Amino acid sequence: MVGRNLKLYDMTLQFLRTLFLRTKNVHYCSLRSELLMVLHDLEIQEVISVDPCHKFTWCLDACIREKNLDLKRSRELQGFLDSIKSGQEKVLGDLSMILCDPYAINFLATSAMKILTTVMNNEILPRENPILVLLLRMLSLGLSGWEMINSQNFKEPKLDPQIVTKFIPSLLVLMVDDQMRNLNTKLPHDERAQAISVIEHSGPPPDAFQAYLGESSVAATLAMYYALNLVRAKDKNGVMRVLGFLATTYRYRGYDDPFLHTLISGLIGMVDDFTSEDFSTVVFDEYLCVGLPQENVTRHLIRLVYNVHHKLNSHRLESILKTLQPASTQSEILQEAYLSLDEKISAVAMMETMESDARQDMTAQDSVFPGSSTPLRVGQSLL
């Protein structure tokens, strides 16, 4: 589409900036990165040699593909960020878009969480890990992409040092608690009876954890990825401990569509835990229903109920269905999704009624003709 036409390339980038600004759709950031990488693969030197973000994007793309950021590449990325001089600040606008790409955000946050696990296991201070500090710096720049382009204030946001000195230690406390609970489940039953670690390590999160969720997009993102780790591990107690607090995240990042998609998929995998009313209360009342009536939250809530409704008690299910009933002003897609959910629940209810009636008929038959439904043993006579 662009070929070797530099003017057409610049126009395309401007369109992407404008569309991102108007819609806040982060997939335009993905397209910005992908376009540059396609030109790189085709070796269109007339374009990539002029784009000041080329080397940074190339290095970041290699890290994402390999799912690893080593010391050498971290120095290259940091060197590029540090080399931006006065008069070149507009480059930060493009860099923030590239780092706002959901794949980039996922890589930065996932890598940070892996390093935090290493920090916890080796008992070292988070601020002593230079790669972690760089990841947080790039994460901060990416998460501020829309605000930077909207305000035209091309200045790198400073990472609040208390994110490293206060929030991350509080997150590490939660991670240690998770390990203690997991270890406790592996102890012999006689020792488990004496252990009180489940009680000690399942209380409310530290105050610093709760406070920074609403003040920092970086803290909110790390908490979201921590919650995803808990869901993947099917840690019911851990999920119940933190999920409700994601409703208070900075600028409602806890309801971002890419995050919700992954979270709901994980919660569907914990279907048996929805028999617990405490678990359902956290997931529905304290988290998902708080995000209504945002359309994307409603859509993901319908998807979750569609897959776990048979584990919910009747009162809970009835309450959720009333909450989800779409208004006439909502999109046709949402109304069709609700109708599909309602039809499935009705079909399951009808099937259960038929099975119940069949069991009652069998019971009544046994009472009239005792033993009639008992199968004959091999060699047993009818007389």
Contacts in CASP RR format, 6 or more apart in sequence:
PFRMAT RR
TARGET T0000
AUTHOR 0000-0000-0000
METHOD contacts of the structure
MODEL  1
MVGRNLKLYDMTLQFLRTLFLRTKNVHYCSLRSELLMVLHDLEIQEVISV
DPCHKFTWCLDACIREKNLDLKRSRELQGFLDSIKSGQEKVLGDLSMILC
DPYAINFLATSAMKILTTVMNNEILPRENPILVLLLRMLSLGLSGWEMIN
SQNFKEPKLDPQIVTKFIPSLLVLMVDDQMRNLNTKLPHDERAQAISVIE
HSGPPPDAFQAYLGESSVAATLAMYYALNLVRAKDKNGVMRVLGFLATTY
RYRGYDDPFLHTLISGLIGMVDDFTSEDFSTVVFDEYLCVGLPQENVTRH
LIRLVYNVHHKLNSHRLESILKTLQPASTQSEILQEAYLSLDEKISAVAM
METMESDARQDMTAQDSVFPGSSTPLRVGQSLL
1 8 0 8 1.000
1 12 0 8 1.000
2 8 0 8 1.000
2 9 0 8 1.000
2 12 0 8 1.000
2 35 0 8 1.000
2 39 0 8 1.000
2 44 0 8 1.000
2 47 0 8 1.000
3 9 0 8 1.000
3 39 0 8 1.000
3 44 0 8 1.000
3 47 0 8 1.000
4 44 0 8 1.000
4 46 0 8 1.000
4 47 0 8 1.000
6 46 0 8 1.000
6 47 0 8 1.000
6 50 0 8 1.000
9 35 0 8 1.000
9 39 0 8 1.000
9 47 0 8 1.000
9 51 0 8 1.000
12 35 0 8 1.000
13 32 0 8 1.000
13 35 0 8 1.000
13 94 0 8 1.000
16 28 0 8 1.000
16 29 0 8 1.000
16 31 0 8 1.000
16 32 0 8 1.000
16 35 0 8 1.000
16 97 0 8 1.000
17 97 0 8 1.000
17 149 0 8 1.000
19 25 0 8 1.000
19 28 0 8 1.000
20 26 0 8 1.000
20 28 0 8 1.000
20 29 0 8 1.000
20 32 0 8 1.000
20 97 0 8 1.000
20 146 0 8 1.000
20 149 0 8 1.000
21 146 0 8 1.000
21 149 0 8 1.000
21 150 0 8 1.000
24 146 0 8 1.000
26 100 0 8 1.000
26 101 0 8 1.000
26 102 0 8 1.000
26 105 0 8 1.000
26 258 0 8 1.000
27 102 0 8 1.000
28 97 0 8 1.000
29 97 0 8 1.000
29 98 0 8 1.000
29 100 0 8 1.000
29 101 0 8 1.000
29 102 0 8 1.000
29 104 0 8 1.000
30 101 0 8 1.000
30 102 0 8 1.000
30 103 0 8 1.000
32 94 0 8 1.000
32 97 0 8 1.000
32 98 0 8 1.000
32 101 0 8 1.000
33 57 0 8 1.000
33 61 0 8 1.000
33 97 0 8 1.000
33 98 0 8 1.000
33 101 0 8 1.000
33 103 0 8 1.000
33 104 0 8 1.000
36 48 0 8 1.000
36 51 0 8 1.000
36 53 0 8 1.000
36 54 0 8 1.000
36 57 0 8 1.000
36 98 0 8 1.000
37 57 0 8 1.000
37 58 0 8 1.000
37 61 0 8 1.000
39 47 0 8 1.000
39 48 0 8 1.000
40 48 0 8 1.000
40 54 0 8 1.000
40 57 0 8 1.000
40 58 0 8 1.000
48 54 0 8 1.000
52 88 0 8 1.000
52 91 0 8 1.000
52 94 0 8 1.000
53 91 0 8 1.000
53 94 0 8 1.000
53 95 0 8 1.000
53 98 0 8 1.000
55 76 0 8 1.000
55 80 0 8 1.000
56 77 0 8 1.000
56 80 0 8 1.000
56 81 0 8 1.000
56 95 0 8 1.000
56 98 0 8 1.000
57 98 0 8 1.000
59 73 0 8 1.000
59 76 0 8 1.000
59 77 0 8 1.000
59 80 0 8 1.000
60 77 0 8 1.000
60 98 0 8 1.000
60 99 0 8 1.000
60 104 0 8 1.000
62 73 0 8 1.000
63 69 0 8 1.000
63 73 0 8 1.000
63 107 0 8 1.000
64 103 0 8 1.000
64 104 0 8 1.000
64 107 0 8 1.000
67 107 0 8 1.000
67 110 0 8 1.000
68 111 0 8 1.000
69 77 0 8 1.000
69 107 0 8 1.000
69 111 0 8 1.000
69 131 0 8 1.000
69 134 0 8 1.000
69 135 0 8 1.000
71 130 0 8 1.000
71 131 0 8 1.000
74 130 0 8 1.000
74 131 0 8 1.000
74 134 0 8 1.000
77 134 0 8 1.000
77 138 0 8 1.000
78 134 0 8 1.000
78 137 0 8 1.000
81 95 0 8 1.000
81 137 0 8 1.000
81 138 0 8 1.000
81 141 0 8 1.000
81 156 0 8 1.000
84 91 0 8 1.000
84 92 0 8 1.000
84 156 0 8 1.000
89 154 0 8 1.000
89 155 0 8 1.000
90 154 0 8 1.000
91 154 0 8 1.000
92 141 0 8 1.000
92 148 0 8 1.000
92 154 0 8 1.000
92 155 0 8 1.000
92 156 0 8 1.000
93 145 0 8 1.000
93 148 0 8 1.000
93 149 0 8 1.000
93 154 0 8 1.000
95 141 0 8 1.000
95 142 0 8 1.000
96 141 0 8 1.000
96 142 0 8 1.000
96 144 0 8 1.000
96 145 0 8 1.000
96 148 0 8 1.000
96 149 0 8 1.000
97 142 0 8 1.000
97 145 0 8 1.000
97 149 0 8 1.000
98 104 0 8 1.000
99 105 0 8 1.000
99 108 0 8 1.000
99 138 0 8 1.000
99 139 0 8 1.000
99 141 0 8 1.000
99 142 0 8 1.000
99 145 0 8 1.000
100 142 0 8 1.000
100 143 0 8 1.000
100 145 0 8 1.000
100 146 0 8 1.000
102 258 0 8 1.000
104 142 0 8 1.000
105 139 0 8 1.000
105 142 0 8 1.000
105 143 0 8 1.000
105 221 0 8 1.000
105 258 0 8 1.000
106 258 0 8 1.000
108 135 0 8 1.000
108 138 0 8 1.000
108 139 0 8 1.000
109 139 0 8 1.000
109 221 0 8 1.000
109 222 0 8 1.000
109 224 0 8 1.000
109 225 0 8 1.000
110 225 0 8 1.000
111 131 0 8 1.000
111 135 0 8 1.000
112 132 0 8 1.000
112 135 0 8 1.000
112 136 0 8 1.000
112 139 0 8 1.000
112 222 0 8 1.000
112 225 0 8 1.000
113 222 0 8 1.000
113 225 0 8 1.000
113 226 0 8 1.000
113 229 0 8 1.000
115 129 0 8 1.000
115 131 0 8 1.000
115 132 0 8 1.000
115 135 0 8 1.000
116 126 0 8 1.000
116 132 0 8 1.000
116 168 0 8 1.000
116 171 0 8 1.000
116 172 0 8 1.000
116 175 0 8 1.000
117 175 0 8 1.000
119 125 0 8 1.000
119 126 0 8 1.000
119 129 0 8 1.000
119 132 0 8 1.000
119 172 0 8 1.000
120 172 0 8 1.000
120 175 0 8 1.000
120 176 0 8 1.000
120 179 0 8 1.000
126 132 0 8 1.000
126 164 0 8 1.000
126 168 0 8 1.000
126 169 0 8 1.000
126 172 0 8 1.000
127 133 0 8 1.000
127 164 0 8 1.000
127 165 0 8 1.000
133 159 0 8 1.000
133 164 0 8 1.000
136 159 0 8 1.000
136 163 0 8 1.000
136 164 0 8 1.000
136 218 0 8 1.000
137 159 0 8 1.000
139 218 0 8 1.000
139 221 0 8 1.000
140 157 0 8 1.000
140 159 0 8 1.000
140 217 0 8 1.000
140 218 0 8 1.000
141 156 0 8 1.000
141 157 0 8 1.000
143 217 0 8 1.000
143 218 0 8 1.000
143 221 0 8 1.000
143 253 0 8 1.000
144 157 0 8 1.000
144 217 0 8 1.000
148 154 0 8 1.000
148 155 0 8 1.000
148 157 0 8 1.000
159 218 0 8 1.000
160 216 0 8 1.000
160 218 0 8 1.000
162 212 0 8 1.000
163 212 0 8 1.000
163 216 0 8 1.000
163 218 0 8 1.000
163 219 0 8 1.000
166 208 0 8 1.000
166 212 0 8 1.000
167 208 0 8 1.000
167 209 0 8 1.000
167 212 0 8 1.000
167 216 0 8 1.000
167 219 0 8 1.000
167 222 0 8 1.000
168 222 0 8 1.000
169 208 0 8 1.000
170 205 0 8 1.000
170 206 0 8 1.000
170 207 0 8 1.000
170 208 0 8 1.000
170 209 0 8 1.000
170 212 0 8 1.000
171 209 0 8 1.000
171 222 0 8 1.000
171 223 0 8 1.000
171 226 0 8 1.000
173 206 0 8 1.000
173 209 0 8 1.000
174 205 0 8 1.000
174 206 0 8 1.000
174 209 0 8 1.000
174 226 0 8 1.000
174 238 0 8 1.000
174 241 0 8 1.000
174 242 0 8 1.000
175 226 0 8 1.000
176 201 0 8 1.000
177 201 0 8 1.000
177 202 0 8 1.000
178 201 0 8 1.000
178 230 0 8 1.000
178 233 0 8 1.000
178 235 0 8 1.000
178 238 0 8 1.000
180 197 0 8 1.000
180 200 0 8 1.000
180 201 0 8 1.000
181 197 0 8 1.000
181 198 0 8 1.000
181 201 0 8 1.000
181 202 0 8 1.000
181 235 0 8 1.000
181 237 0 8 1.000
181 238 0 8 1.000
182 235 0 8 1.000
183 197 0 8 1.000
184 192 0 8 1.000
184 195 0 8 1.000
184 197 0 8 1.000
184 198 0 8 1.000
185 192 0 8 1.000
187 195 0 8 1.000
198 237 0 8 1.000
202 237 0 8 1.000
202 238 0 8 1.000
202 241 0 8 1.000
203 241 0 8 1.000
204 210 0 8 1.000
204 241 0 8 1.000
205 241 0 8 1.000
205 242 0 8 1.000
205 245 0 8 1.000
209 223 0 8 1.000
209 242 0 8 1.000
209 245 0 8 1.000
210 245 0 8 1.000
210 248 0 8 1.000
212 219 0 8 1.000
213 219 0 8 1.000
213 220 0 8 1.000
213 223 0 8 1.000
213 245 0 8 1.000
213 246 0 8 1.000
213 248 0 8 1.000
213 249 0 8 1.000
213 250 0 8 1.000
214 220 0 8 1.000
214 248 0 8 1.000
214 249 0 8 1.000
214 250 0 8 1.000
215 250 0 8 1.000
216 250 0 8 1.000
217 250 0 8 1.000
217 251 0 8 1.000
217 253 0 8 1.000
219 250 0 8 1.000
220 246 0 8 1.000
220 249 0 8 1.000
220 250 0 8 1.000
220 253 0 8 1.000
220 254 0 8 1.000
221 253 0 8 1.000
223 242 0 8 1.000
223 245 0 8 1.000
223 246 0 8 1.000
223 249 0 8 1.000
224 246 0 8 1.000
224 249 0 8 1.000
224 253 0 8 1.000
224 254 0 8 1.000
224 256 0 8 1.000
224 259 0 8 1.000
226 242 0 8 1.000
227 239 0 8 1.000
227 242 0 8 1.000
227 243 0 8 1.000
227 246 0 8 1.000
227 263 0 8 1.000
228 259 0 8 1.000
228 262 0 8 1.000
228 263 0 8 1.000
230 238 0 8 1.000
230 239 0 8 1.000
230 242 0 8 1.000
231 239 0 8 1.000
231 263 0 8 1.000
231 266 0 8 1.000
231 267 0 8 1.000
231 270 0 8 1.000
232 266 0 8 1.000
234 269 0 8 1.000
234 270 0 8 1.000
234 273 0 8 1.000
236 270 0 8 1.000
236 273 0 8 1.000
236 276 0 8 1.000
236 279 0 8 1.000
239 270 0 8 1.000
239 279 0 8 1.000
239 282 0 8 1.000
239 283 0 8 1.000
240 278 0 8 1.000
240 279 0 8 1.000
240 282 0 8 1.000
243 282 0 8 1.000
243 283 0 8 1.000
243 286 0 8 1.000
243 287 0 8 1.000
244 282 0 8 1.000
244 286 0 8 1.000
244 287 0 8 1.000
244 290 0 8 1.000
246 254 0 8 1.000
246 287 0 8 1.000
247 254 0 8 1.000
247 286 0 8 1.000
247 287 0 8 1.000
247 290 0 8 1.000
247 291 0 8 1.000
252 291 0 8 1.000
253 259 0 8 1.000
254 260 0 8 1.000
255 291 0 8 1.000
255 294 0 8 1.000
255 296 0 8 1.000
255 297 0 8 1.000
257 296 0 8 1.000
260 296 0 8 1.000
260 297 0 8 1.000
260 300 0 8 1.000
261 300 0 8 1.000
264 300 0 8 1.000
264 303 0 8 1.000
264 304 0 8 1.000
267 283 0 8 1.000
267 304 0 8 1.000
267 308 0 8 1.000
268 303 0 8 1.000
268 304 0 8 1.000
268 307 0 8 1.000
268 308 0 8 1.000
271 307 0 8 1.000
271 308 0 8 1.000
271 311 0 8 1.000
272 311 0 8 1.000
273 279 0 8 1.000
274 280 0 8 1.000
274 283 0 8 1.000
274 308 0 8 1.000
274 311 0 8 1.000
274 312 0 8 1.000
275 311 0 8 1.000
277 313 0 8 1.000
277 316 0 8 1.000
280 312 0 8 1.000
280 316 0 8 1.000
283 304 0 8 1.000
284 301 0 8 1.000
284 316 0 8 1.000
284 320 0 8 1.000
288 297 0 8 1.000
288 300 0 8 1.000
288 301 0 8 1.000
288 304 0 8 1.000
289 301 0 8 1.000
289 320 0 8 1.000
289 323 0 8 1.000
291 297 0 8 1.000
292 298 0 8 1.000
292 301 0 8 1.000
292 323 0 8 1.000
293 330 0 8 1.000
295 330 0 8 1.000
295 331 0 8 1.000
295 334 0 8 1.000
298 324 0 8 1.000
298 326 0 8 1.000
298 330 0 8 1.000
298 334 0 8 1.000
299 333 0 8 1.000
299 334 0 8 1.000
299 337 0 8 1.000
301 320 0 8 1.000
301 324 0 8 1.000
302 324 0 8 1.000
302 334 0 8 1.000
302 337 0 8 1.000
302 338 0 8 1.000
302 341 0 8 1.000
303 337 0 8 1.000
305 312 0 8 1.000
305 317 0 8 1.000
305 320 0 8 1.000
305 321 0 8 1.000
305 324 0 8 1.000
305 341 0 8 1.000
306 340 0 8 1.000
306 341 0 8 1.000
306 344 0 8 1.000
309 317 0 8 1.000
309 341 0 8 1.000
309 344 0 8 1.000
309 345 0 8 1.000
309 348 0 8 1.000
310 348 0 8 1.000
312 320 0 8 1.000
317 345 0 8 1.000
321 341 0 8 1.000
321 342 0 8 1.000
321 345 0 8 1.000
324 338 0 8 1.000
324 341 0 8 1.000
325 338 0 8 1.000
326 334 0 8 1.000
326 335 0 8 1.000
326 338 0 8 1.000
362 373 0 8 1.000
365 372 0 8 1.000
365 373 0 8 1.000
366 372 0 8 1.000
366 373 0 8 1.000
376 382 0 8 1.000
END
